[in-house]
Amino acid sequence: MDDNEIIELFFARDECAIESASRVYGAYCTAIAKNILDDQGAAEECVNDTWLKCWQSIPPQRPRSLKNFAGRIVRNLALSALRSETARKRGGGQLQLALDELSEVVSGGDTPEGALDRKAFRAALDDFLAGLPERNRNLFLRRYWYLDNVEALAKRYSMSKTQVTTTLHRLRVKLRVHLQQEGFEV
């Protein structure tokens, strides 16, 4: 079943929409949540909440890509779950490591004196990613959006861990230069 058929099931308020979405994108969403939370049970709970959010959001929204729509929802839910989990030490998953790597390029918060224009920043980041070769773009996104660990990236792209970390470092340096050229202070 393709995205359009599943979305039509959501619009028809057919409960098979959730089952179909789960069958097609369940493993994908679970991998995103597991990378963030590093806990299978919590990841599955986020995935279940994702299908509920999809049910509540479609309609009125009509996503162009159900995969990206569900991926964004599960990622946001997993990040919220991680933030609200006070009993566990922060950084059990890949989130803190990825944020630490990116902190050398982008500051963590807005300041009253110099808040970055989010829309301009997103456009600059999109331009940066569009200019990368496909493998480098995928490495960057898998690490900093999907929060894959270095070992998983090395295996996925048939690279050594050293090659992955070196490539990611070079990409962060290029991102810094690109953002500076676009007028952002980094």
MARBA-3410 file (N, C-alpha, C, O; in Angstrom, 1 decimal):
186
0.8,-1.2,0.0,0.0,0.0,0.0,0.9,1.2,0.0,1.9,1.3,0.8 ~ 0.6,2.2,-0.9,1.4,3.4,-0.9,0.8,4.5,0.0,-0.2,4.4,0.5 ~ 1.6,5.6,0.1,1.3,6.7,1.0,-0.1,7.3,0.7,-0.9,7.5,1.6 ~ -0.4,7.5,-0.6,-1.7,8.1,-1.0,-2.9,7.2,-0.6,-3.9,7.8,-0.1 ~ -2.7,5.9,-0.7,-3.8,5.0,-0.3,-4.0,5.1,1.2,-5.1,5.1,1.7
-2.9,5.1,1.9,-3.0,5.1,3.4,-3.6,6.5,3.9,-4.4,6.5,4.8 ~ -3.2,7.6,3.2,-3.7,8.9,3.6,-5.2,9.0,3.3,-6.0,9.5,4.0 ~ -5.6,8.3,2.2,-7.1,8.3,1.9,-7.8,7.5,3.0,-9.0,7.9,3.3 ~ -7.2,6.5,3.5,-7.9,5.7,4.6,-8.0,6.6,5.8,-9.0,6.6,6.5 ~ -7.0,7.5,6.1,-7.1,8.4,7.2,-8.3,9.4,6.9,-9.0,9.7,7.8
-8.3,9.9,5.7,-9.4,10.9,5.4,-10.8,10.2,5.5,-11.8,10.9,5.8 ~ -10.9,8.9,5.2,-12.1,8.2,5.3,-12.4,7.8,6.7,-13.5,7.2,7.0 ~ -11.5,8.1,7.6,-11.6,7.7,9.0,-11.7,6.2,9.2,-12.4,5.7,10.1 ~ -11.0,5.5,8.3,-11.0,4.0,8.4,-9.8,3.6,9.3,-8.7,4.0,9.1 ~ -10.1,2.9,10.3,-9.1,2.5,11.3,-8.0,1.6,10.7,-6.9,1.4,11.3
-8.2,1.1,9.5,-7.2,0.3,8.8,-6.0,1.2,8.4,-4.9,0.7,8.2 ~ -6.2,2.5,8.5,-5.1,3.5,8.2,-4.0,3.3,9.1,-2.8,3.3,8.8 ~ -4.3,3.2,10.4,-3.3,3.1,11.4,-2.5,1.8,11.3,-1.3,1.7,11.3 ~ -3.3,0.7,11.0,-2.6,-0.6,10.8,-1.7,-0.6,9.6,-0.6,-1.1,9.6 ~ -2.2,0.0,8.5,-1.4,0.1,7.3,-0.2,1.0,7.5,0.9,0.6,7.1
-0.3,2.1,8.1,0.8,3.0,8.4,1.8,2.3,9.3,3.0,2.4,9.0 ~ 1.4,1.6,10.3,2.2,0.9,11.2,3.0,-0.2,10.4,4.2,-0.5,10.7 ~ 2.3,-0.9,9.6,2.9,-2.0,8.8,4.0,-1.5,7.9,5.1,-2.1,7.8 ~ 3.7,-0.4,7.2,4.7,0.2,6.3,5.8,0.9,6.9,7.0,0.8,6.5 ~ 5.5,1.7,8.0,6.5,2.6,8.5,6.8,2.4,10.0,7.5,3.2,10.6
6.3,1.3,10.6,6.6,1.0,12.0,8.0,0.8,12.3,8.5,1.4,13.3 ~ 8.7,0.0,11.5,10.2,-0.2,11.8,11.0,1.1,11.7,11.9,1.3,12.5 ~ 10.6,1.9,10.7,11.3,3.2,10.4,11.1,4.1,11.7,12.1,4.7,12.2 ~ 9.9,4.2,12.1,9.6,5.1,13.3,10.2,4.5,14.5,10.7,5.3,15.4 ~ 10.2,3.2,14.7,10.8,2.6,15.9,12.3,2.9,15.9,12.9,3.2,17.0
13.0,2.8,14.8,14.4,3.1,14.7,14.7,4.5,15.1,15.7,4.7,15.8 ~ 13.9,5.4,14.7,14.1,6.8,15.0,14.0,7.0,16.6,14.9,7.6,17.2 ~ 12.9,6.5,17.1,12.7,6.6,18.5,13.7,5.9,19.4,14.2,6.4,20.4 ~ 14.1,4.7,18.9,15.1,4.0,19.7,16.5,4.7,19.7,17.2,4.6,20.7 ~ 16.8,5.3,18.6,18.1,6.1,18.5,18.1,7.2,19.5,19.2,7.5,20.1
17.0,7.8,19.7,16.9,8.9,20.6,16.8,8.5,22.1,17.5,9.0,22.9 ~ 16.0,7.5,22.3,15.7,7.1,23.7,16.5,6.0,24.2,16.7,5.8,25.4 ~ 17.1,5.2,23.3,17.9,4.0,23.7,17.1,3.1,24.7,17.7,2.5,25.6 ~ 15.8,2.9,24.4,15.0,2.1,25.2,13.8,1.6,24.4,13.0,2.4,23.9 ~ 13.8,0.3,24.1,12.9,-0.3,23.2,11.4,-0.1,23.6,10.6,0.3,22.8
11.1,-0.2,24.9,9.8,0.0,25.4,9.3,1.4,25.2,8.2,1.7,24.8 ~ 10.2,2.4,25.6,9.8,3.8,25.4,9.7,4.1,23.9,8.8,4.9,23.5 ~ 10.5,3.5,23.1,10.4,3.8,21.6,9.1,3.3,21.1,8.5,4.0,20.3 ~ 8.7,2.1,21.5,7.4,1.5,21.0,6.2,2.4,21.5,5.3,2.6,20.7 ~ 6.3,2.9,22.7,5.3,3.8,23.2,5.2,5.1,22.3,4.1,5.6,22.0
6.3,5.6,21.9,6.4,6.8,21.1,5.8,6.5,19.7,5.0,7.3,19.1 ~ 6.1,5.3,19.2,5.5,4.9,17.9,4.0,4.8,18.0,3.3,5.3,17.1 ~ 3.5,4.2,19.0,2.1,4.1,19.2,1.4,5.5,19.3,0.4,5.7,18.7 ~ 2.1,6.4,20.0,1.6,7.8,20.1,1.6,8.5,18.7,0.8,9.3,18.4 ~ 2.6,8.1,17.9,2.7,8.6,16.6,1.5,8.3,15.7,1.0,9.2,15.0
1.0,7.1,15.8,-0.2,6.7,15.0,-1.4,7.5,15.5,-2.3,7.9,14.7 ~ -1.5,7.7,16.8,-2.6,8.5,17.3,-2.5,9.9,16.8,-3.5,10.5,16.4 ~ -1.3,10.5,16.8,-1.1,11.9,16.3,-1.5,12.0,14.9,-2.1,12.9,14.4 ~ -1.1,11.0,14.1,-1.4,10.9,12.7,-2.9,10.9,12.5,-3.5,11.6,11.7 ~ -3.6,10.1,13.3,-5.1,10.0,13.3,-5.7,11.3,13.6,-6.7,11.7,12.9
-5.2,12.0,14.5,-5.7,13.3,14.9,-5.4,14.4,13.9,-6.1,15.4,13.8 ~ -4.3,14.3,13.2,-3.8,15.3,12.3,-4.3,15.2,10.8,-4.4,16.2,10.1 ~ -4.6,13.9,10.4,-5.0,13.7,9.1,-6.4,13.2,9.1,-6.7,12.2,9.7 ~ -7.4,13.9,8.6,-7.4,15.3,8.2,-7.3,16.2,9.4,-7.5,15.7,10.5 ~ -7.1,17.5,9.2,-7.2,18.3,8.0,-5.9,18.3,7.2,-5.9,18.6,6.0
-4.7,17.9,7.8,-3.5,18.0,7.0,-3.5,16.8,6.0,-4.0,15.7,6.2 ~ -2.8,17.1,4.9,-2.6,16.1,3.9,-1.1,16.1,3.6,-0.7,16.8,2.7 ~ -0.4,15.2,4.3,1.1,15.2,4.1,1.5,14.7,2.7,0.8,13.8,2.1 ~ 2.5,15.3,2.1,3.0,14.9,0.8,3.7,13.5,1.0,3.6,12.7,0.1 ~ 4.4,13.3,2.1,5.1,12.1,2.4,4.7,11.6,3.8,5.0,12.2,4.8
4.0,10.5,3.8,3.6,10.0,5.1,4.8,9.5,5.9,4.8,9.6,7.2 ~ 5.8,9.0,5.3,7.0,8.6,5.9,7.7,9.8,6.7,8.0,9.6,7.8 ~ 7.8,10.9,6.0,8.4,12.1,6.6,7.5,12.6,7.7,8.0,13.1,8.7 ~ 6.2,12.6,7.5,5.3,13.2,8.4,5.3,12.3,9.7,5.4,12.9,10.8 ~ 5.3,11.0,9.6,5.3,10.2,10.8,6.7,10.2,11.4,6.8,10.2,12.6
7.8,10.3,10.6,9.1,10.4,11.1,9.3,11.7,12.0,10.0,11.6,13.0 ~ 8.8,12.8,11.5,8.9,14.0,12.3,8.1,13.9,13.6,8.6,14.4,14.6 ~ 6.9,13.4,13.5,6.1,13.2,14.7,6.8,12.3,15.8,6.9,12.7,16.9 ~ 7.3,11.2,15.3,7.9,10.3,16.3,9.2,10.9,16.9,9.5,10.7,18.0 ~ 9.9,11.6,16.0,11.2,12.2,16.5,10.8,13.3,17.6,11.5,13.3,18.6
9.8,14.1,17.3,9.4,15.1,18.3,8.9,14.5,19.6,9.2,14.9,20.7 ~ 8.1,13.4,19.5,7.6,12.7,20.7,8.8,12.1,21.5,8.8,12.2,22.7 ~ 9.7,11.5,20.8,10.9,10.9,21.5,11.7,11.9,22.2,12.2,11.7,23.3 ~ 11.9,13.1,21.5,12.7,14.1,22.1,12.0,14.7,23.3,12.6,15.0,24.4 ~ 10.7,14.8,23.3,9.9,15.3,24.4,10.0,14.3,25.6,10.1,14.6,26.7
9.9,13.0,25.2,10.0,11.9,26.2,11.4,12.0,26.9,11.5,11.8,28.1 ~ 12.4,12.2,26.1,13.7,12.2,26.7,13.9,13.4,27.6,14.5,13.3,28.7 ~ 13.3,14.6,27.2,13.4,15.8,28.1,12.7,15.6,29.4,13.1,16.0,30.5 ~ 11.5,14.9,29.3,10.7,14.8,30.5,11.1,13.6,31.4,10.6,13.5,32.6 ~ 12.0,12.8,31.0,12.4,11.7,31.8,13.5,12.1,32.8,14.7,12.2,32.4
13.1,12.5,34.0,14.1,13.0,35.0,14.8,12.0,35.8,15.9,12.2,36.3 ~ 14.3,10.8,35.8,15.0,9.7,36.6,16.2,9.2,35.9,17.1,8.6,36.6 ~ 16.3,9.3,34.6,17.4,8.8,33.9,18.5,9.8,33.6,18.1,11.0,33.3 ~ 19.7,9.5,33.6,20.7,10.4,33.2,20.6,10.9,31.8,20.3,10.1,30.9 ~ 20.8,12.1,31.5,20.7,12.7,30.2,21.8,12.1,29.3,22.9,12.0,29.8
21.4,11.9,28.1,22.4,11.4,27.1,22.6,9.9,27.0,23.6,9.5,26.4 ~ 21.6,9.1,27.5,21.7,7.7,27.3,21.6,7.2,25.9,22.2,6.2,25.5 ~ 21.0,8.0,25.0,20.9,7.7,23.6,21.9,8.5,22.9,22.9,8.9,23.4 ~ 21.7,8.8,21.6,22.6,9.5,20.8,22.4,11.0,20.8,23.2,11.7,20.2 ~ 21.3,11.4,21.4,21.0,12.9,21.3,22.1,13.7,21.8,22.6,14.7,21.1
22.6,13.5,23.0,23.6,14.4,23.6,24.9,14.3,22.8,25.5,15.4,22.6 ~ 25.3,13.2,22.3,26.5,13.1,21.5,26.4,13.9,20.3,27.3,14.6,19.9 ~ 25.2,13.8,19.6,25.0,14.5,18.3,25.0,16.0,18.6,25.6,16.8,17.8 ~ 24.3,16.4,19.7,24.3,17.8,20.0,25.6,18.4,20.4,26.0,19.5,20.0 ~ 26.4,17.6,21.1,27.8,18.0,21.4,28.6,18.2,20.2,29.4,19.2,20.1
28.5,17.3,19.2,29.2,17.5,17.9,28.8,18.7,17.2,29.7,19.4,16.6 ~ 27.5,19.0,17.2,27.0,20.2,16.4,27.2,21.5,17.2,27.2,22.6,16.6 ~ 27.5,21.4,18.5,27.6,22.6,19.3,28.8,23.5,18.9,28.8,24.7,19.1 ~ 29.8,22.9,18.2,30.9,23.6,17.8,30.6,24.5,16.5,31.3,25.4,16.2 ~ 29.4,24.2,15.9,29.0,24.9,14.7,27.8,25.9,15.1,27.9,27.0,14.6
26.9,25.4,15.8,25.7,26.2,16.1,25.5,26.3,17.6,25.6,25.3,18.3 ~ 25.2,27.5,18.1,25.0,27.6,19.5,23.6,27.0,19.9,22.7,26.9,19.0 ~ 23.4,26.7,21.1,22.2,26.0,21.5,21.0,26.8,21.7,19.9,26.3,21.5 ~ 21.1,28.1,22.0,19.9,28.9,22.3,20.0,30.2,21.7,21.0,30.8,21.4 ~ 18.8,30.8,21.6,18.7,32.2,21.2,19.1,33.2,22.3,18.8,32.9,23.5
19.7,34.3,22.0,19.9,35.3,23.0,19.1,36.5,22.6,18.8,36.7,21.4 ~ 18.7,37.3,23.5,17.9,38.5,23.2,18.7,39.4,22.2,18.1,40.1,21.4 ~ 20.0,39.5,22.4,20.8,40.4,21.5,20.9,39.9,20.1,20.9,40.7,19.2 ~ 21.0,38.6,19.9,21.3,38.1,18.5,20.6,36.8,18.2,21.2,35.9,17.8 ~ 19.3,36.8,18.3,18.5,35.6,17.9,18.6,35.3,16.4,18.3,36.2,15.6
18.9,34.1,16.1,19.0,33.8,14.6,17.6,33.7,14.0,16.7,33.2,14.7 ~ 17.5,34.2,12.9,16.2,34.1,12.2,16.1,32.7,11.7,16.8,32.2,10.8 ~ 15.2,31.9,12.4,15.0,30.5,12.1,14.8,30.2,10.7,15.3,29.2,10.1 ~ 14.0,31.0,10.0,13.6,30.7,8.6,14.9,30.8,7.7,15.1,30.0,6.9 ~ 15.7,31.9,8.0,16.9,32.1,7.2,17.9,31.0,7.5,18.6,30.5,6.6
18.0,30.6,8.8,18.9,29.5,9.1,18.5,28.2,8.4,19.4,27.5,7.9 ~ 17.2,27.9,8.4,16.7,26.7,7.7,17.1,26.7,6.3,17.5,25.7,5.7 ~ 16.9,27.9,5.6,17.2,28.0,4.2,18.7,27.8,4.0,19.1,27.1,3.0 ~ 19.5,28.3,4.8,21.0,28.2,4.7,21.3,26.7,4.9,22.2,26.2,4.2 ~ 20.7,26.0,5.9,21.0,24.6,6.1,20.5,23.8,4.9,21.2,22.9,4.5
19.4,24.1,4.4,18.9,23.4,3.2,19.8,23.6,2.0,20.1,22.6,1.3 ~ 20.3,24.8,1.8,21.3,25.0,0.7,22.6,24.2,0.9,23.1,23.7,0.0 ~ 23.0,24.2,2.2,24.2,23.4,2.5,24.0,22.0,2.2,24.9,21.3,1.5 ~ 22.9,21.4,2.6,22.7,20.0,2.4,22.5,19.7,0.9,22.9,18.6,0.4 ~ 21.8,20.6,0.2,21.6,20.4,-1.3,22.9,20.4,-2.0,23.0,19.7,-3.1
23.9,21.0,-1.5,25.2,21.1,-2.2,26.1,20.0,-1.9,27.2,19.9,-2.5 ~ 25.7,19.1,-1.0,26.6,17.9,-0.6,26.4,16.8,-1.6,25.3,16.6,-2.1 ~ 27.4,16.0,-1.8,27.2,14.7,-2.5,26.2,13.8,-1.7,26.1,14.0,-0.5 ~ 25.5,13.0,-2.4,24.4,12.2,-1.7,24.9,11.4,-0.5,24.2,11.5,0.5 ~ 26.0,10.7,-0.6,26.5,10.0,0.6,26.8,10.9,1.8,26.4,10.5,2.9
27.4,12.0,1.6,27.7,12.9,2.7,26.4,13.5,3.2,26.3,13.6,4.5 ~ 25.5,13.9,2.4,24.2,14.4,2.8,23.5,13.3,3.7,22.9,13.7,4.7 ~ 23.5,12.1,3.2,22.9,11.0,4.0,23.6,10.8,5.3,22.9,10.6,6.3 ~ 24.9,10.8,5.3,25.6,10.6,6.6,25.2,11.7,7.6,25.0,11.5,8.7 ~ 25.2,13.0,7.1,24.9,14.1,7.9,23.5,14.0,8.5,23.3,14.1,9.7
22.5,13.7,7.7,21.1,13.5,8.1,21.0,12.3,9.0,20.2,12.4,10.0 ~ 21.6,11.2,8.7,21.4,10.0,9.5,22.0,10.3,10.9,21.5,9.8,11.9 ~ 23.1,11.1,11.0,23.7,11.3,12.3,23.0,12.4,13.1,22.7,12.2,14.3 ~ 22.6,13.5,12.4,22.1,14.7,13.2,20.6,14.8,13.1,20.0,15.6,13.9 ~ 19.9,14.1,12.3,18.4,14.1,12.3,17.9,12.8,12.9,17.1,12.8,13.8
18.4,11.7,12.4,17.9,10.4,12.8,18.7,9.9,14.0,18.3,8.9,14.7 ~ 19.8,10.6,14.3,20.7,10.3,15.5,21.2,8.9,15.5,21.4,8.2,16.5 ~ 21.6,8.4,14.3,22.3,7.1,14.2,23.6,7.2,14.9,24.3,8.3,14.8 ~ 24.1,6.1,15.5,25.4,6.2,16.1,26.5,5.9,15.0,26.2,5.4,13.9 ~ 27.7,6.2,15.3,28.8,6.1,14.4,29.0,4.7,13.9,29.3,4.4,12.7
28.8,3.7,14.8,29.0,2.3,14.4,27.9,1.9,13.3,28.2,1.2,12.4 ~ 26.7,2.3,13.6,25.6,2.0,12.6,25.9,2.7,11.3,25.6,2.1,10.2 ~ 26.4,3.9,11.3,26.7,4.6,10.0,27.8,3.9,9.3,27.8,3.7,8.1 ~ 28.8,3.5,10.0,30.0,2.8,9.4,29.5,1.5,8.7,29.9,1.2,7.6 ~ 28.6,0.8,9.4,28.1,-0.5,8.8,27.2,-0.2,7.6,27.3,-0.8,6.6
26.3,0.8,7.7,25.4,1.2,6.7,26.1,1.6,5.4,25.6,1.2,4.3 ~ 27.2,2.4,5.5,27.9,2.9,4.4,29.2,2.2,4.0,30.0,2.7,3.2 ~ 29.4,1.1,4.6,30.6,0.3,4.4,31.9,1.1,4.6,32.8,1.2,3.7 ~ 31.9,1.8,5.7,33.1,2.7,6.0,33.6,2.2,7.4,32.9,1.5,8.2 ~ 34.8,2.7,7.7,35.3,2.4,9.0,34.8,3.5,9.9,34.3,4.6,9.5
34.8,3.3,11.3,34.3,4.3,12.2,35.2,5.6,12.1,34.6,6.7,12.2 ~ 36.5,5.4,11.8,37.3,6.6,11.7,36.9,7.4,10.4,36.9,8.6,10.5 ~ 36.6,6.7,9.3,36.2,7.4,8.1,34.9,8.2,8.4,34.7,9.3,8.0 ~ 34.0,7.6,9.1,32.7,8.2,9.4,33.0,9.5,10.3,32.5,10.5,10.0 ~ 33.7,9.3,11.4,34.0,10.5,12.3,34.7,11.6,11.5,34.4,12.8,11.7
35.7,11.2,10.7,36.4,12.2,9.9,35.5,12.9,8.9,35.5,14.2,8.8 ~ 34.7,12.2,8.2,33.7,12.8,7.3,32.8,13.7,8.0,32.5,14.8,7.5 ~ 32.2,13.3,9.1,31.3,14.1,9.9,32.0,15.4,10.4,31.4,16.5,10.3 ~ 33.2,15.3,10.8,34.0,16.4,11.3,34.2,17.4,10.1,33.9,18.6,10.2 ~ 34.5,16.9,8.9,34.7,17.8,7.8,33.4,18.4,7.4,33.4,19.6,6.9
32.3,17.7,7.5,31.0,18.3,7.1,30.6,19.4,8.1,30.1,20.4,7.7 ~ 30.9,19.2,9.4,30.7,20.3,10.4,31.5,21.5,10.1,31.0,22.6,10.2 ~ 32.8,21.3,9.7,33.6,22.4,9.3,33.0,23.2,8.1,33.0,24.4,8.1 ~ 32.6,22.4,7.1,32.0,23.0,5.9,30.7,23.7,6.3,30.5,24.8,5.7 ~ 29.9,23.2,7.2,28.7,23.8,7.6,29.0,25.1,8.3,28.4,26.2,8.0
30.0,25.1,9.1,30.4,26.4,9.8,30.8,27.5,8.8,30.4,28.6,8.9 ~ 31.6,27.1,7.8,32.1,28.0,6.8,30.8,28.5,6.0,30.7,29.7,5.8 ~ 30.0,27.6,5.6,28.8,28.0,4.9,27.9,29.0,5.7,27.4,30.0,5.1 ~ 27.7,28.7,6.9,26.9,29.6,7.8,27.5,30.9,7.9,26.8,32.0,8.0 ~ 28.8,31.0,8.1,29.5,32.2,8.2,29.4,33.0,6.9,29.2,34.3,6.9
29.5,32.4,5.8,29.3,33.0,4.5,27.9,33.6,4.3,27.7,34.6,3.6 ~ 26.9,32.9,5.0,25.5,33.3,4.9,25.2,34.4,5.9,24.1,34.9,6.0 ~ 26.2,34.8,6.7,26.1,35.9,7.6,25.7,35.5,9.1,25.4,36.4,9.9 ~ 25.8,34.3,9.4,25.5,33.8,10.7,26.7,33.8,11.5,27.8,33.4,11.1 ~ 26.6,34.2,12.8,27.7,34.1,13.7,27.8,32.7,14.4,26.8,32.3,15.0
28.9,32.1,14.1,29.0,30.7,14.7,30.3,30.6,15.5,30.5,29.5,16.0
END
